[in-house]
Amino acid sequence: MDFWINILEQGLLFGIMVLGVYITYKILDFPDLSVDGSFPLGAAVTAAALIKGIHPIFAIFLSCIAGMMAGAVTGYLHVKIKITNLLSGILVMIGLYSINLRIMQKANVPLFNQKTIFSIGIQPIWIILLFALFIKILLDIFLKTKFGFLLKATGDNPQLVTSLGIDIGFTKIVGLMLSNGLVALSGSLAAQYQGFSDIGMGTGIVVMGLASIIFGEAVLRKVSFILPTTMALVGSMLYKMSMAFALKLRFPTTDLKLITAVIVALALALNEKKIGASIKKIFIVGGECPVTNTKSIKNIS
């Protein structure tokens, strides 16, 4: 039972980060690599705040503000200085590494003796679930507002938005701020949940977020009434479940990066229906198609 609860806790915890990645990659169509720095930024700000005796809730708020500032810098580099979106994220990610070290003063800050949001006597699963559902509902409501539709239109058809006299640069900056704010919030909760803040805890966050989004869509895309934000949260739990099973099968921890790459590849294959098509071909026509006529092949399928 503890195994499944742990998966739920981590899946929902990192699911908040996945919701942030969803804003940039799926809505804005912006490959934002700065989230690899925003996640440990949230953890670093929280660690520094808790050590100084600041309340955990206020520490989370400060982390969100810091993450939003990082997103604003990424947006400014792209919109105002005209640096490509990919390079803008990389520059901010590199810069945040040094900033995070300055905030924490060292590479690892233990928080076991500090009062955190999980020190109030309530089971962590309920606290994390409350945060995840609250953020998801707020995001769903926001995406149904006028600015939310504008955000979607900016990612889908920026030329149309520009022709309407709307500044898509401002929309992109706000979207990046929201995304990195959620990622930093997730980092803050992760630091309090794990009991430490580490400079390397953001490594691979982008890959994890993308894999989770793709997983959720591959599994639930045919269910019309499920919202994309729900798919993202479910995908995060599926990703954590696959990692947990890999560890349960006693794969060495040194292979986790390889396992992550395989998971992402499988998720991409599922999303493109290549695995399903291959299985269908094997079972229906025996792996080889003896018919050369296209109509015959369609009839067999």
C-alpha positions as CSV (number, residue, x, y, z in Angstrom):
1,M,0.0,0.0,0.0
2,D,2.8,2.4,0.8
3,F,4.3,1.7,-2.6
4,W,1.1,3.0,-4.4
5,I,0.7,6.0,-2.0
6,N,4.3,7.0,-2.7
7,I,3.7,6.9,-6.4
8,L,0.5,9.0,-6.0
9,E,2.4,11.5,-3.9
10,Q,5.3,11.9,-6.3
11,G,3.1,11.8,-9.3
12,L,0.8,14.6,-8.1
13,L,3.8,16.5,-6.7
14,F,5.6,16.6,-10.0
15,G,2.2,16.8,-11.8
16,I,2.2,20.5,-10.8
17,M,5.4,20.9,-12.7
18,V,3.9,19.0,-15.7
19,L,1.0,21.5,-15.7
20,G,3.6,24.3,-16.0
21,V,5.4,22.5,-18.9
22,Y,2.0,21.9,-20.5
23,I,1.4,25.7,-20.8
24,T,4.6,26.3,-22.8
25,Y,4.9,23.1,-24.9
26,K,1.3,22.4,-25.7
27,I,-0.4,25.8,-25.5
28,L,2.3,28.3,-26.5
29,D,4.3,25.8,-28.6
30,F,7.4,27.2,-26.9
31,P,10.2,24.8,-26.1
32,D,11.2,26.3,-22.8
33,L,14.3,24.7,-21.3
34,S,14.5,27.3,-18.5
35,V,12.2,25.0,-16.4
36,D,15.3,22.9,-15.7
37,G,16.5,25.9,-13.7
38,S,13.1,27.1,-12.4
39,F,12.5,23.8,-10.5
40,P,15.6,24.0,-8.3
41,L,15.1,27.8,-8.1
42,G,11.8,27.1,-6.3
43,A,13.5,24.6,-4.0
44,A,16.5,27.0,-3.3
45,V,14.2,29.9,-2.4
46,T,12.2,27.7,-0.1
47,A,15.3,26.3,1.6
48,A,16.7,29.8,2.2
49,A,13.3,31.0,3.4
50,L,12.8,28.1,5.8
51,I,16.2,28.4,7.3
52,K,15.5,32.1,8.1
53,G,12.3,31.1,9.9
54,I,9.8,32.2,7.2
55,H,6.5,30.4,7.2
56,P,6.4,27.5,4.7
57,I,3.3,28.9,2.9
58,F,5.0,32.2,2.4
59,A,8.1,30.4,1.3
60,I,6.0,28.7,-1.4
61,F,4.7,32.1,-2.4
62,L,8.2,33.5,-2.7
63,S,9.2,30.5,-4.8
64,C,6.4,31.1,-7.2
65,I,7.4,34.8,-7.6
66,A,11.0,33.8,-8.2
67,G,9.9,31.3,-10.9
68,M,7.7,33.9,-12.6
69,M,10.6,36.3,-12.7
70,A,12.7,33.6,-14.4
71,G,10.0,33.0,-16.9
72,A,9.8,36.8,-17.5
73,V,13.5,36.9,-18.3
74,T,13.1,34.1,-20.8
75,G,10.2,35.9,-22.4
76,Y,12.1,39.2,-22.5
77,L,15.1,37.6,-24.2
78,H,12.9,36.0,-26.8
79,V,10.4,38.8,-27.4
80,K,12.4,42.0,-27.0
81,I,16.0,40.9,-27.8
82,K,14.8,38.5,-30.5
83,I,16.8,35.5,-29.3
84,T,15.3,32.2,-30.4
85,N,13.0,30.5,-28.0
86,L,15.2,27.5,-27.5
87,L,18.3,29.5,-26.9
88,S,16.5,31.9,-24.5
89,G,15.5,29.0,-22.3
90,I,19.0,27.6,-22.4
91,L,20.6,30.9,-21.4
92,V,18.2,31.3,-18.4
93,M,18.7,27.7,-17.4
94,I,22.5,28.2,-17.3
95,G,22.2,31.5,-15.5
96,L,19.9,30.0,-12.9
97,Y,22.4,27.4,-11.9
98,S,24.7,30.1,-10.5
99,I,21.8,32.0,-9.0
100,N,20.5,28.9,-7.2
101,L,24.0,28.2,-5.8
102,R,24.1,31.8,-4.5
103,I,20.7,31.5,-2.9
104,M,21.6,28.2,-1.1
105,Q,25.2,29.1,-0.5
106,K,26.1,25.4,-1.1
107,A,25.1,22.6,-3.4
108,N,22.8,20.8,-0.9
109,V,20.7,22.2,2.0
110,P,19.1,19.7,4.4
111,L,15.7,20.7,5.8
112,F,15.0,17.9,8.2
113,N,15.2,20.2,11.2
114,Q,13.0,22.9,9.6
115,K,9.3,23.3,9.9
116,T,7.7,22.5,6.5
117,I,4.2,22.3,5.2
118,F,4.3,18.6,5.9
119,S,5.0,19.1,9.6
120,I,1.4,19.9,10.6
121,G,0.5,16.3,11.2
122,I,-1.6,15.7,8.1
123,Q,-0.7,12.9,5.7
124,P,1.4,14.2,2.8
125,I,-0.9,12.7,0.2
126,W,-3.8,14.9,1.3
127,I,-1.7,18.1,1.2
128,I,-0.2,17.3,-2.2
129,L,-3.6,16.3,-3.6
130,L,-5.1,19.6,-2.3
131,F,-2.3,21.6,-4.0
132,A,-2.5,19.6,-7.3
133,L,-6.3,19.8,-7.6
134,F,-6.3,23.5,-6.6
135,I,-3.8,24.4,-9.3
136,K,-5.5,22.2,-11.9
137,I,-8.9,23.8,-11.3
138,L,-7.4,27.3,-11.3
139,L,-5.6,26.5,-14.6
140,D,-8.8,25.1,-16.1
141,I,-10.7,28.3,-15.1
142,F,-7.9,30.5,-16.4
143,L,-7.8,28.8,-19.8
144,K,-11.6,29.5,-20.2
145,T,-11.1,33.2,-19.7
146,K,-10.6,35.7,-22.5
147,F,-6.8,35.8,-21.9
148,G,-6.7,32.0,-21.7
149,F,-8.3,31.7,-25.2
150,L,-5.8,34.4,-26.4
151,L,-3.0,32.3,-25.0
152,K,-4.2,29.3,-26.9
153,A,-4.6,31.3,-30.1
154,T,-1.0,32.7,-29.8
155,G,0.3,29.1,-29.8
156,D,-2.0,27.9,-32.6
157,N,-2.1,30.8,-35.0
158,P,0.2,33.8,-34.0
159,Q,-0.3,35.5,-37.4
160,L,-4.1,35.7,-36.7
161,V,-3.6,37.2,-33.3
162,T,-1.2,39.7,-34.7
163,S,-3.6,40.7,-37.4
164,L,-6.2,41.5,-34.7
165,G,-3.8,44.1,-33.3
166,I,-2.9,42.1,-30.2
167,D,0.7,42.0,-28.9
168,I,1.6,38.3,-28.9
169,G,4.9,39.2,-27.2
170,F,3.2,40.2,-24.0
171,T,1.0,37.1,-24.2
172,K,4.1,34.9,-24.5
173,I,5.8,36.6,-21.6
174,V,2.8,36.1,-19.3
175,G,2.5,32.4,-20.4
176,L,6.1,31.8,-19.6
177,M,5.7,33.5,-16.2
178,L,2.8,31.3,-15.4
179,S,4.6,28.2,-16.5
180,N,7.8,28.8,-14.6
181,G,5.8,29.9,-11.6
182,L,4.1,26.5,-11.4
183,V,7.4,24.7,-12.0
184,A,9.0,26.7,-9.1
185,L,5.9,25.9,-6.9
186,S,6.5,22.2,-7.6
187,G,10.2,22.6,-6.8
188,S,9.2,24.2,-3.5
189,L,6.9,21.4,-2.5
190,A,9.4,18.8,-3.6
191,A,12.1,20.3,-1.4
192,Q,9.8,20.3,1.6
193,Y,8.6,16.8,0.8
194,Q,12.0,15.3,0.3
195,G,13.6,17.2,3.2
196,F,16.4,18.9,1.2
197,S,17.2,21.2,-1.6
198,D,19.8,20.2,-4.1
199,I,21.4,22.1,-7.0
200,G,20.9,19.1,-9.3
201,M,17.3,18.3,-8.6
202,G,16.1,20.1,-11.8
203,T,18.1,17.9,-14.2
204,G,15.8,16.2,-16.7
205,I,12.7,18.0,-15.5
206,V,11.8,19.0,-19.1
207,V,12.1,15.4,-20.3
208,M,9.9,14.3,-17.4
209,G,7.3,16.9,-18.1
210,L,7.2,16.1,-21.8
211,A,7.0,12.3,-21.2
212,S,4.2,12.8,-18.7
213,I,2.2,14.9,-21.1
214,I,2.7,12.4,-24.0
215,F,1.9,9.5,-21.7
216,G,-1.4,11.1,-20.5
217,E,-2.4,11.9,-24.1
218,A,-1.6,8.5,-25.4
219,V,-3.7,6.7,-22.8
220,L,-6.6,9.1,-22.4
221,R,-6.9,11.0,-25.8
222,K,-9.9,8.9,-26.9
223,V,-11.9,9.9,-23.8
224,S,-13.5,13.1,-25.0
225,F,-14.7,14.5,-21.7
226,I,-11.3,14.4,-20.0
227,L,-9.5,17.7,-19.9
228,P,-5.9,18.1,-21.1
229,T,-4.8,19.1,-17.6
230,T,-6.2,15.9,-16.2
231,M,-4.3,14.0,-18.8
232,A,-1.1,15.8,-17.7
233,L,-1.6,14.8,-14.1
234,V,-2.4,11.2,-15.0
235,G,0.6,11.1,-17.3
236,S,2.8,12.3,-14.4
237,M,1.6,9.5,-12.2
238,L,2.1,6.9,-15.0
239,Y,5.6,8.2,-15.5
240,K,6.4,7.9,-11.8
241,M,4.8,4.4,-11.8
242,S,7.0,3.2,-14.6
243,M,10.1,4.5,-12.8
244,A,9.1,2.9,-9.6
245,F,8.5,-0.4,-11.2
246,A,12.0,-0.2,-12.9
247,L,13.5,0.3,-9.4
248,K,11.4,-2.5,-8.0
249,L,12.8,-4.8,-10.7
250,R,16.2,-4.0,-9.1
251,F,17.6,-2.0,-12.0
252,P,20.7,-0.1,-10.8
253,T,20.1,3.6,-10.1
254,T,22.9,4.3,-12.6
255,D,20.5,3.1,-15.3
256,L,17.7,5.6,-14.5
257,K,18.6,8.0,-17.3
258,L,18.6,5.1,-19.8
259,I,15.2,4.0,-18.4
260,T,13.9,7.6,-18.8
261,A,15.0,7.7,-22.4
262,V,13.3,4.3,-23.1
263,I,10.1,5.6,-21.4
264,V,10.1,8.8,-23.5
265,A,10.6,6.8,-26.7
266,L,7.7,4.4,-25.8
267,A,5.5,7.4,-25.0
268,L,6.3,9.0,-28.3
269,A,5.6,5.7,-30.1
270,L,2.3,5.3,-28.4
271,N,1.3,8.8,-29.2
272,E,2.1,8.2,-32.9
273,K,0.2,4.9,-32.8
274,K,3.2,3.1,-34.2
275,I,3.2,0.4,-31.6
276,G,-0.5,-0.3,-32.1
277,A,-0.1,-0.4,-35.9
278,S,2.9,-2.9,-35.6
279,I,0.9,-5.2,-33.2
280,K,-2.1,-5.1,-35.5
281,K,0.1,-6.0,-38.5
282,I,1.7,-8.9,-36.6
283,F,-1.5,-10.4,-35.4
284,I,-3.7,-9.8,-38.4
285,V,-1.4,-10.5,-41.4
286,G,1.3,-12.5,-39.6
287,G,4.0,-9.8,-39.7
288,E,4.2,-10.0,-43.5
289,C,1.6,-8.9,-46.0
290,P,1.1,-11.5,-48.7
291,V,-1.2,-9.2,-50.7
292,T,0.0,-6.5,-52.9
293,N,-3.3,-5.1,-53.8
294,T,-4.1,-2.0,-51.7
295,K,-7.8,-2.7,-51.6
296,S,-7.1,-6.2,-50.3
297,I,-4.9,-4.8,-47.6
298,K,-7.7,-2.4,-46.6
299,N,-10.2,-5.3,-46.5
300,I,-7.9,-7.3,-44.2
301,S,-7.4,-4.4,-41.9
